[in-house]
Amino acid sequence: MSARDEAVLAVESRSWSGPGPKERAIREQLGISPTRYYQLLNALLDDPRALAHAPVTVNRLRRVRDARRARR
């Protein structure tokens, strides 16, 4: 996993008061757009290295993703 991948997981593991502060942190800390951030994050959810690095965060996000897919 790259340092950027680890940084994406670190941002996602934090608690945010709303979308504004999180999007600002994504731009300032990672230097990417929120859209690109979510693309990278979604790919990380299928990466076994990400699961090994941050199992609680990855499993939580997988459950959220699976629930959204089931509603479609």
URBEL-V160830 format. One record per residue. N is the residue number from 1. PSI is psi as a letter, one per 30 degrees, with the letter a starting at -180 (none if undefined). OMEGA is omega in radians with two decimals (none if undefined). Layout:
n & psi & omega
N & PSI & OMEGA
N & PSI & OMEGA
This chain:
n & psi & omega
1 & k & 3.14
2 & l & 3.07
3 & e & 3.11
4 & e & 3.11
5 & e & 3.11
6 & e & 3.11
7 & e & 3.09
8 & e & 3.13
9 & e & 3.11
10 & e & 3.10
11 & e & -3.09
12 & f & -3.11
13 & f & 3.12
14 & l & 3.06
15 & k & -3.08
16 & k & 3.14
17 & f & 3.13
18 & l & -3.08
19 & f & -3.09
20 & e & 3.14
21 & e & -3.14
22 & e & 3.12
23 & e & 3.11
24 & e & 3.12
25 & e & 3.12
26 & e & -3.14
27 & e & -3.05
28 & e & -3.06
29 & e & -3.06
30 & f & 3.13
31 & g & 3.12
32 & l & 3.11
33 & l & 3.07
34 & e & 3.12
35 & e & 3.13
36 & e & 3.11
37 & e & -3.11
38 & e & 3.03
39 & e & 3.13
40 & e & -3.13
41 & e & -3.14
42 & e & 3.10
43 & e & 3.14
44 & f & -3.12
45 & f & 3.12
46 & g & -3.09
47 & j & -3.14
48 & f & 3.10
49 & e & 3.10
50 & e & 3.10
51 & e & 3.12
52 & e & -3.09
53 & e & -3.08
54 & i & -3.04
55 & e & -3.11
56 & e & -3.12
57 & e & -3.10
58 & e & 3.14
59 & e & 3.10
60 & e & -3.12
61 & e & 3.06
62 & e & 3.11
63 & e & 3.12
64 & e & -3.14
65 & e & -3.14
66 & e & 3.12
67 & e & 3.11
68 & e & 3.13
69 & e & -3.12
70 & f & -3.14
71 & f & -3.10
72 & none & none
